[in-house]
Amino acid sequence: MTDPTGDNPQEKINFSLPSLPVAAVLAGVVLILFSLLPWDNFWKESLWTMEDSQAFEKIAAEYHKISYQTPERAGVSEEQLKAQIEKAKAQLDTLQTKLQSARQRPLVWKRILLWAGVLLTTCGCVGQYASGRP
């Protein structure tokens, strides 16, 4: 039996599966392009402040100064000088860890976006190849 309007409702709703691989490839390419953006500009201010920078410079200078002093020159005992050096080294290590974290955080997001884009693009290409359509 034919539809009087000439339209077959089964032909109208045609969700073709090959559009899914194309969408995956396009989404993957968009993610790869987003991974190329300079993300470090968005996080620099919030992760490493001027106070952190000033504290890092102060502690680094102090550590450098006391690490080359002798106990006689510093006017303290050898144990006190070692304790001062260890304290300055611990503070410097803490700030260096914070600095490395501030530097690496944008790279983590870039890597996540890049690999998600590569995965989506690859899955889309494989899906397109498996569907047998160019």
C-alpha positions as a Markdown table, in Angstrom:
| # | Residue | x | y | z |
|---|---|---|---|---|
| 1 | Met | 0.0 | 0.0 | 0.0 |
| 2 | Thr | 1.3 | 3.4 | -1.0 |
| 3 | Asp | 1.2 | 6.5 | 1.1 |
| 4 | Pro | -1.0 | 9.1 | -0.6 |
| 5 | Thr | 1.5 | 11.9 | -0.1 |
| 6 | Gly | 4.2 | 9.8 | -1.8 |
| 7 | Asp | 6.5 | 9.9 | 1.2 |
| 8 | Asn | 7.6 | 6.8 | 2.9 |
| 9 | Pro | 8.1 | 7.4 | 6.6 |
| 10 | Gln | 10.7 | 4.6 | 6.8 |
| 11 | Glu | 12.9 | 6.4 | 4.2 |
| 12 | Lys | 12.7 | 9.8 | 6.0 |
| 13 | Ile | 14.2 | 8.5 | 9.2 |
| 14 | Asn | 17.5 | 7.2 | 8.1 |
| 15 | Phe | 20.2 | 7.5 | 10.8 |
| 16 | Ser | 23.1 | 6.3 | 8.8 |
| 17 | Leu | 25.9 | 4.9 | 10.9 |
| 18 | Pro | 28.7 | 6.4 | 8.7 |
| 19 | Ser | 27.9 | 9.8 | 10.0 |
| 20 | Leu | 29.1 | 8.7 | 13.4 |
| 21 | Pro | 32.7 | 8.0 | 12.3 |
| 22 | Val | 32.8 | 11.4 | 10.5 |
| 23 | Ala | 31.6 | 13.1 | 13.6 |
| 24 | Ala | 34.3 | 11.3 | 15.6 |
| 25 | Val | 37.0 | 12.4 | 13.2 |
| 26 | Leu | 35.8 | 16.0 | 13.3 |
| 27 | Ala | 35.6 | 16.0 | 17.1 |
| 28 | Gly | 39.0 | 14.5 | 17.3 |
| 29 | Val | 40.5 | 17.1 | 15.0 |
| 30 | Val | 38.8 | 19.9 | 17.1 |
| 31 | Leu | 40.4 | 18.4 | 20.2 |
| 32 | Ile | 43.8 | 18.2 | 18.6 |
| 33 | Leu | 43.5 | 21.9 | 17.5 |
| 34 | Phe | 42.5 | 22.8 | 21.1 |
| 35 | Ser | 45.5 | 21.1 | 22.4 |
| 36 | Leu | 47.7 | 23.4 | 20.3 |
| 37 | Leu | 46.4 | 26.5 | 22.1 |
| 38 | Pro | 48.7 | 28.3 | 24.5 |
| 39 | Trp | 47.1 | 27.0 | 27.7 |
| 40 | Asp | 49.9 | 28.2 | 29.9 |
| 41 | Asn | 48.6 | 31.8 | 29.5 |
| 42 | Phe | 45.3 | 30.8 | 31.3 |
| 43 | Trp | 47.0 | 29.4 | 34.4 |
| 44 | Lys | 50.2 | 31.3 | 35.0 |
| 45 | Glu | 48.7 | 33.9 | 37.3 |
| 46 | Ser | 46.7 | 31.6 | 39.5 |
| 47 | Leu | 49.4 | 28.9 | 40.0 |
| 48 | Trp | 52.6 | 30.9 | 40.6 |
| 49 | Thr | 52.2 | 34.3 | 42.2 |
| 50 | Met | 54.6 | 37.2 | 42.7 |
| 51 | Glu | 54.9 | 36.3 | 46.4 |
| 52 | Asp | 56.0 | 32.8 | 45.4 |
| 53 | Ser | 58.5 | 34.2 | 43.1 |
| 54 | Gln | 59.9 | 36.6 | 45.6 |
| 55 | Ala | 60.0 | 33.9 | 48.3 |
| 56 | Phe | 61.8 | 31.5 | 45.9 |
| 57 | Glu | 64.4 | 34.2 | 45.0 |
| 58 | Lys | 65.0 | 35.0 | 48.7 |
| 59 | Ile | 65.3 | 31.3 | 49.8 |
| 60 | Ala | 67.5 | 30.4 | 46.9 |
| 61 | Ala | 69.9 | 33.3 | 47.7 |
| 62 | Glu | 69.9 | 32.4 | 51.4 |
| 63 | Tyr | 70.6 | 28.7 | 50.6 |
| 64 | His | 73.3 | 29.6 | 48.2 |
| 65 | Lys | 74.9 | 31.9 | 50.7 |
| 66 | Ile | 74.8 | 29.6 | 53.7 |
| 67 | Ser | 75.9 | 26.5 | 51.7 |
| 68 | Tyr | 79.3 | 28.1 | 51.0 |
| 69 | Gln | 79.8 | 29.4 | 54.6 |
| 70 | Thr | 81.9 | 27.7 | 57.2 |
| 71 | Pro | 80.7 | 27.5 | 60.8 |
| 72 | Glu | 83.5 | 29.9 | 61.9 |
| 73 | Arg | 82.6 | 32.5 | 59.3 |
| 74 | Ala | 78.8 | 32.2 | 60.1 |
| 75 | Gly | 79.5 | 32.5 | 63.8 |
| 76 | Val | 77.5 | 29.4 | 64.6 |
| 77 | Ser | 78.3 | 25.8 | 65.5 |
| 78 | Glu | 78.6 | 23.1 | 62.8 |
| 79 | Glu | 75.3 | 21.5 | 63.8 |
| 80 | Gln | 73.5 | 24.9 | 63.7 |
| 81 | Leu | 74.9 | 25.6 | 60.2 |
| 82 | Lys | 73.8 | 22.1 | 59.0 |
| 83 | Ala | 70.3 | 22.7 | 60.5 |
| 84 | Gln | 70.1 | 26.1 | 58.7 |
| 85 | Ile | 71.2 | 24.5 | 55.4 |
| 86 | Glu | 68.7 | 21.7 | 55.8 |
| 87 | Lys | 65.9 | 24.1 | 56.6 |
| 88 | Ala | 66.7 | 26.3 | 53.6 |
| 89 | Lys | 67.0 | 23.3 | 51.4 |
| 90 | Ala | 63.6 | 22.0 | 52.5 |
| 91 | Gln | 62.0 | 25.4 | 51.8 |
| 92 | Leu | 63.7 | 25.6 | 48.5 |
| 93 | Asp | 62.5 | 22.0 | 47.6 |
| 94 | Thr | 58.9 | 22.9 | 48.5 |
| 95 | Leu | 58.9 | 26.0 | 46.3 |
| 96 | Gln | 60.6 | 24.1 | 43.4 |
| 97 | Thr | 57.9 | 21.4 | 43.6 |
| 98 | Lys | 55.2 | 24.1 | 43.5 |
| 99 | Leu | 57.0 | 25.8 | 40.5 |
| 100 | Gln | 57.2 | 22.5 | 38.6 |
| 101 | Ser | 53.6 | 21.8 | 39.3 |
| 102 | Ala | 52.7 | 25.3 | 38.0 |
| 103 | Arg | 54.7 | 24.6 | 34.8 |
| 104 | Gln | 53.4 | 21.1 | 34.2 |
| 105 | Arg | 49.7 | 21.6 | 34.8 |
| 106 | Pro | 48.9 | 23.2 | 31.4 |
| 107 | Leu | 50.9 | 20.5 | 29.7 |
| 108 | Val | 48.8 | 17.8 | 31.4 |
| 109 | Trp | 45.6 | 19.4 | 29.9 |
| 110 | Lys | 47.3 | 19.7 | 26.5 |
| 111 | Arg | 48.3 | 16.0 | 26.6 |
| 112 | Ile | 44.8 | 14.9 | 27.6 |
| 113 | Leu | 43.2 | 16.9 | 24.8 |
| 114 | Leu | 45.8 | 15.7 | 22.3 |
| 115 | Trp | 45.5 | 12.0 | 23.1 |
| 116 | Ala | 41.7 | 12.2 | 23.3 |
| 117 | Gly | 41.7 | 13.8 | 19.8 |
| 118 | Val | 44.0 | 11.2 | 18.4 |
| 119 | Leu | 41.9 | 8.4 | 19.9 |
| 120 | Leu | 38.7 | 9.9 | 18.5 |
| 121 | Thr | 40.2 | 10.5 | 15.1 |
| 122 | Thr | 41.6 | 7.0 | 14.9 |
| 123 | Cys | 38.3 | 5.5 | 16.0 |
| 124 | Gly | 36.5 | 7.6 | 13.4 |
| 125 | Cys | 38.9 | 6.6 | 10.6 |
| 126 | Val | 38.6 | 2.9 | 11.6 |
| 127 | Gly | 34.8 | 3.2 | 11.7 |
| 128 | Gln | 34.7 | 4.9 | 8.3 |
| 129 | Tyr | 36.9 | 2.2 | 6.9 |
| 130 | Ala | 34.8 | -0.6 | 8.4 |
| 131 | Ser | 31.6 | 0.9 | 7.0 |
| 132 | Gly | 33.1 | 0.5 | 3.5 |
| 133 | Arg | 32.2 | 4.0 | 2.4 |
| 134 | Pro | 34.8 | 6.5 | 1.3 |
